[in-house]
Amino acid sequence: MSKLKKMTCLGLMAMATVMLGACGQTDSTNNEASTNKDSAAFPLTLENYTGSSDGAEFSAKDITYKSRPTSIVANNQGTAELLLQLGLGEDMVGVAALYGEGDKTVAEEFSKIPVLSKEYVGKELVVGADPDIVIGRGQLFASAEWGTGTVEELNELGIQTYIQATSTSEATFDDLYTDIKNLGQLFTVEEKAQKFSDDIQKRMDKLVESIPADQETMDYAYIFDAEGTNVNSYSGSTDTYLNDALSHMKLNNIFSDTTGEISVEALLEANPDVLLLVNYTGGRDPKESLADLKANEALSSLTAIKEDRIYTVDYNQFWSYGYQILSGMEELSTQVYATN
């Protein structure tokens, strides 16, 4: 090797060593800065909730988190998808309650999360996943075979909780922004959370603008399934998040003040303009339910049936109490107002 080439090689090696050292210092500095940022954010106190043992009633509760959680169980599919939107896939150690179509934009990441149960999950399996925190739908924080355990029961085991504000009593669509903001703070991903929140706001604004200005509000009712003359109607009275969200597209839940089962007679008397037929995993094929609804002579006087306003909605989109409701509303809007 010539002296010139030898000196050039030695020079390049020296430069590479310096650059590697600089990169190492940069990575170390970035990691240290990130760690310091996380540490500075805690302890963090957020206004959240606790609930009754049956998951039916909620009360506000300030919860203090000592550090950023690093292992999460989401008690339902929709919550897991929300956390993935915030870039928290590597922190997920479990998910349950897979009752509807998933969000295709995070499907690949979702497939990597351990599924504790495709149905609602009990406390034993949740605790077995060894999470720092359980996040999700408030009604599932219950002392029951199908519940994750109450907030207090989980706390006693050293597991923290976050109940989605959207799933509590008297929730509105605006509570979605609260959840996104709180989770952004809790997991120190505020910028990503704000961007996602802004995107949600833009979608909602666009949806509202698409509704005809002179459109009168139409009444709707939920049908979970129908077989023969049996009709499984659902009031949705406690689902105030859904009711408020749908009101933005001029749809009103006609049974929002009704508790208990809804008889065929009550459905006929209410006479909704629209029926929302729920498609959920394990349920009857909505096409079969639709056929039976239309063939049911007892329901032939219903406005929704006479004017062919029966629309299928996905369980995960509507009952995840998250951003997925927008996809459901966007799809529903194109159907309702295309035929109106």
N, C-alpha and C positions, 0 to 999 in steps of 0.2 A: 504494500500500500504506500502511495506517495505521501510525503510529509504533509502536503496541502490537504489531501483527503483525510489523513489521520487526524489533523488538527480540526477539520470540519466535523468529523464524527464525534470527537471529544467535546467540541463546542455544543453540538446538538444534544449530546447526552447530558451535559451540564445544564443546558436550558430546560430539558425535559425534567430533570431532577428538581429544578427550581419551581417549574410550573406545577409538578405533582405536589410539591410541598405547599405551594400556594393554594392549590385546589383542596388539599387536606385541611388547611387552615380555614378556607372558606366554608367547607362542609361543617367543620367543627364549630365555626362561628355561627352558621345558620342554625344548626341543631341546638346550640346553646341559647340562641336568641328565641327559638321556638319554645324551648323548655321554660325560659324566663317569662315569655308571654303567657304560657299556660299557667305558670305559678302565680303570676301577678293577677290573673283573673279570678283566683280563688282565695278564700272561700266565696262562693257565689250563692246568693239567696234569690230564689224565684218564687213568685206567687203561683202555687199549683193547687192540688186538691187531694183530699182523702175521700173515701166513700163508705157507704154502709156495707155490712157483710154480704148483702145480696147484690151489690153493685148497682142498686137502683137510685140511690140518693147521694149527692155530693155536697161537700162543704169546702170552702177555700182554706188553704193551709200553706203557710210560708215554709219552703223547704230549702235548707242550706246544704250545698254540695261542697265537700272539702277539696275535691280535685276533679279533673276531667275524667269521666268514665271511659274505660277502654275495652269493656266487654258488654255488649248489649243484647238483650232478648226483646224482640218486638212481638207483642201478643197477637198481632194480626198482620196479614199480607200488606195492607195499605200503609201501615206505619213503617214497615221495613222499606217499602218503596220510597217513602218520604225521606228516610234516613239515607238511602242510597243517593237520592238527588242532592244531598248535602255532602256527598263524598265519604260516607262513613262505612263503606262496605267491609273494610278490614277489621272494623270493630264489632261486627255482627257475629254473635255466637249461637243465635237461634231465632226461629220464626215459627208461627203457627197460624191456624185459621186461614187456609187457602180455599176460599169459597167463590172465587170469580176469576175472570180473565185478568192477567197481570198487565202492568204497564210495559209495553214492548221496548221502550227507551232504556229500561234498566233490567231487562230480562236476563241478559248474560250475567250481570253481577248478582242478580237475585238467585240464580241457579247455584251459586257458590255458598249460599247461606245454609247452614244445617237446619233441616226441617224437624222440629220437635214433634209436631203433629199436624196433619193436614186439616184436622178439626180443631176445636177449641182445646187449649192445653191446660193440664192441671199443674198444681204447685210443685209436685214432685219432679216432673220433667223440667220445669223451669229452673228449679234450684239445682238440679243435676247438671245443667249447662254452665253453672258457676259464673253467672253474670255479675257485673258491678251494679247494673241498673236494668229495670224492666220498664219499657215504654209502650204506650198504646191506648187502646180504647178503654174508657173508664169502666164500663159495665162488666168488663172481664176481670177487673181487680176484685174478685169475689171469693168468699170462703165456700166454694162449691166444687164438685168434681170437675166441672168444666172451667173453673176459674183459676187464675194464677195465684190466688191468695190475696188478702187485702193489703193495703199499703202498710198498715202496722205489722202484719204478719211477715211481710217481706223485709221490712226495716229491722225487725228483731233478728233476722238471719243475716244482717249486714248488707242487704240488697236495697239500693235506693230505687225510687220510682219517679216516673213522669207520666201523668195522665193528660192526654190530649184535651185541651180546652174545648175543642170542637165536639167532643163526645159527651160533654156535661150538660146538665139541665140549663135551658134557656140560651144555649150557644147560638151564635150567628156566624155567617160566613167570615166576618172580620176576625173571628177567633183563629182562623187558619193563619193569618198573618202573625198573630200572637205566638202560636206554636212554632212557626218557622223562626221567628226572632229569638224565642227562648232557647230552642235547640241550637241555634247558631252560637249563642253565648255559652251554653253548657259544653259544647264540643269545640269551642274556639274556632269556629268557621263563619264568623260574622259576615265577611264579604260575600262568600258563596251564598249564605242564607239571604242576604239582602238582594242579590241578583235574582235568586229564584223567586223571592217574594215580588219583586218588580215584574218579573215575567208573568206571574199569576195575575197580578193586577191588570196588566195589559190585555191578557186573554179575557178576563172578566169584562173589562171595558168594551172590548171588541164584540163580545157576545151580546151585551146589553144594547149596544148600538145597532145590532143586526135585527132586533125585534121591531116589528112594525110599530110606528109611533101611535097609530090609532087602534092598536090591538087591545081588546078588552081582556081582562083577567079571566082565565078558564079554571074551573075546579077539576081536581084530579083525585084518584084513589089508587092505592097500591093493591095489587093482586099477587100473592106469592105463588099460587098455582091453582089450577082448576082441573077437576076430573069428574066427568059425568055432570051431575047436578051439584056436586060439592064445590064450593068456591071459598078459597082461603084468603079472605081480605085482611089487610093490616092497616091499623089506624096511623101509625107513624107519629103519634102524638108526642112522644118523648124525643123524637129526632128533629129537634128544632134547628139544628145545623142544616139538615137537608131542606126543611121547610123554608128556611130563610133564603138558602141558595136558589131554590127553584122560584121563589117569589121574584127574583131579579129577571126571570124570563116570563113573568106574568102568568105563573101557574100557582094556584092556591090549593093546599091540602084540605079537602073538604071535611076530613075527619081529624083535624089537628087538635080539637078539643074533646075527642072521644077516647075513652079508656075501655079496655076489655075487648072481647071478640065482637066482630061486626057481622051481623046476620045478613042474609040475602035481602030480607025485608028492609033493613037499614040502608043497604046499598041502593036498593030501588028507590027508596024515599029520598035519599041524598041526590041521586041521579047526576053523577059527575060527568063533565064534558069529556074527560080523558081518563083512561085506565093505564096504569103503568104496571106491566107484567114483569116480575122480577125473575131473572135467570141466575140461578145459583148452583154451585157444585153439589150434587146429591139430590137436587130437586127434579121435578118432572120436566121433560123437554118442553120449553115454552111454546114450540109450534103445536104440540099436542094440547097444551092448556088453552092456547088461542082457539084452536078448532072447537074445543068443548065449550068455551065461552060463547062463541058465535052460534053453536048448535043448541044452546040452552034456551028453551022457549020462555022460561021464567024471566030471563034477562033481556029479552028482545026489545023491551021498551026503553032500555037505557040509551041515553043520548050518545055515549061513547061507542056503543055497539052499532047503533043505527047509522052514525056518521063515520064509522070505521076509524075511530081514534083510540086504538089500543097499541101501545108501543112497548117493546121489550127493553128493559134496562139491566145493566150488569151489577151484580151484588157488590163486587169489589169497588167499582166506581162510586156507588152510592153509599155504601155502608163501611167504608174505610175511614170516614170522617177526615179526609185529607184532600189534597189537590186533585185527586182522581175524579172528583165530582164534576170538575170542569169538562173533562173529556166526555163524560156521560151527558152533560148538559149541551155540549156542542153538537153531539150526535142527535140528541133528542130534538133540539131546536130545528135542525134541518128537516126532520120528519114532521114535527107538529106544524110548522109554519109553511111547509111546502104544500100541505094538504088543506090548510086552513082557508 
